[in-house]
Each structure stands twice: as C-alpha cells, then as structure tokens.
Amino acid sequence: MRLFRRHARPIRPKRPQEEGFTLIELMVVIVILGLLTTIVVINVLPSQDKARVEKAKADVALIEQGLEMYRLDNLDYPTDAQGLAALTSPPAGAQAGRYRAGGYIKRLPEDPWGRPYNYAKPGRHGTFDVWSHGADGREGGEGDDADVGNWK
C-alpha cells in the first residue's frame, strides 16, 4: 500500500473566492459619473442664470409695492437722498404718525449678484425707477447682463 501518489499535487486548503472590483470596473464607473455630472452641469447652469434674473424682477416688484405704500402714507415717494432705506426705517424729516410702524418691507434685499438695488426719483422711465444692473454690474447689457428695472 502506497501512502503517496506518484504525481500527486500538494493538497492546499481551498480559499474563498476573492471578491471586489477590478480596476477596469472602477474606471468605467468613474467615467459614467463624469458623463452624468457634465450633463447635469450643462443643463443646470443656464437655469441658475435665468433664476437670478427672475429673482431680480420679483425683488423690484416687492420694492415697488413698498414704495407705493410709502407714498400712500407719506403723500410722496422717498427722495433720492432718503433712498430705499426709507422703506425699512423712518428717514430723517419723516412726519410723526405718518410712517408705518415696522416699515414698508421687512428688509431691503440685495440683487441676486450681491449688490444693492438702485433708486432714482424722478426716474428716467417714470415717477421713480428701481433697478439692478444685472450680472455684469454695469448699465445696459444683453441677456443676463441686461438691467432689470420696474420699467421693463
């Protein structure tokens, strides 16, 4: 009786099947994520610019409403010197009892590009003008750089 086989392979304990991702599988996933990110960015960024313009229009309408309420109580719009700050706190020289407690708007918003809104009385386009210079911060412009005002 033989104890060893002639061409016997050494007996190794069976290892469990190694699991995990290969480098190629990881690279494929990274490429797919990159493509999806690119598609989202291309579709979302123009919407963000449009949303800023729409927010500026809404802010101008809010300020315009506050100015109208101010005029009803004080019989005139704030002067250029008083500015839009007259909507949140009584300006110097305001008649006692005419200014509404709490102001006409809670707080004066900044435009979506981080700058204060402009105010002129008398305005070029009407009794008063309220406007933002748009994304570029300069007068005029087209598209996202165009001025957003109460005359448009």
Secondary structure, DSSP 8 states (H G I E B T S, - for coil): --SS-TT------------S--HHHHHHHHHHHHHHHHHHHHHHHHHHHHHHHHHHHHHHHHHHHHHHHHHHHHSS---TTT-GGGGTS--TT--TTTS-TT-SSSS--B-TTS-B-EEESS-SSSS-EEEE-TTTTSSS-SGGGS-EETT-
